[in-house]
Amino acid sequence: MLKLLKSNNPVNYLLAFLLMAALWGYKFAVMPTAVDSGGFHSYFFRFSYESALFQYIYTTIAFALAFAFACYVSKANFRHQVVESGYQLPTLFFAMLTGSLINAQRFVPEIVATLFVALAILRMFGMYNKHEAIRHSLDVGLLYGLSLLFAYKYIVLFPALIVVMAIVKPISWRDIVSFLVAQVFVVGVAFCLVWLYGDWQELIESVKAEFSVLVMGEKYNYLNYVFRIPVIYAVLVSLLSIFTLKVFRKAAEMKYHQSMLFILIYAGVFLLSPISSNESVWLMYFPLCYLLSNVIVNAKTFVVQQLVLYGLLICLVLSQVLQAFYFDSIF
């Protein structure tokens, strides 16, 4: 199986789809709804989950978005060589990681906002070619501005994006100004549309309510950490690989790898804080899919490769079983 995964074979996309479908199976089959009130709430993202039909439609949309992005991360890897010779491994790991938290397998603001942030970071890697830096910094600002419309609290990711930009290339004031102007443009246009056609007061109340909410009880429940066994395992493997893998990397590849490590740590701190929702775990999937792929490609022994891949699969099965028992017990 590992030989197939490390090859450039279209069958890997089918394998990723089947694995992802299996890991989302419980959500499609049972559709637990009582816990679906959690997560971020945005004026620009409002849906009703009351109808069972809407449950299936929204989950299908979330599945389609996640799988489409899973395929895109491999295309981006081919373009930027985040993981040299990684081929479709990032697609497989992203698809697997989406099965970590069942309650995050739904169409929520966090998934849309996270995908925009991830696209912004991948676009930022294009800034390594300095002659394209200004154009790319505008794109990064536009994508990040769109993410803020869906998850206001992602404003705390702003310093992380600046640091990643500095890792990729020495930044100039033009890069920062372009980045900021693009964000202001997106948010400004959205606010103007609300002022013209929407409810300005409702938008203000939505922003105030979101920033005043702290997630304490459900976030720091021990079950939360048990259910996140796959993510915890993936993070430990990724961090330990810094000390165990001695890999010679090209300058660009090293910068991309450092960026992913920084985003992983920053997103982890954000996820542990009371200002984030449990569904913000989507932020972790993006850097982890590349970091785990790096371990598989560069591990010296076949045993380590098997331990990473099958260890993650075992953690996913264990987490899914525990979550299924939990949801079955409360419904």
Secondary structure, 3 states (H helix, E strand, C coil): CHHHHCCCCCHHHHHHHHHHHHHCHHHHHHCCCCCCCCCCCECCECCCCCCHHHHHHHHHHHHHHHHHHHHHHHHHHHHHCCCCCCCCHHHHHHHHHCCCCHHHCCCCHHHHHHHHHHHHHHHHHHHHCHHHHHHHHHHHHHHHHHHHHHCHHHHHHHHHHHHHHHHHCCCCHHHHHHHHHHHHHHHHHHHHHHHHHCCHHHHHHHHHHHHHCCCCCCCCCHHHHHHCHHHHHHHHHHHHHHHHCCCCCCHHHHHHHHHHHHHHHHHHHHHHCCCCCHHHHHHHHHHHHHHHHHHHHHCCCHHHHHHHHHHHHHHHHHHHHHHHHHHHHHC
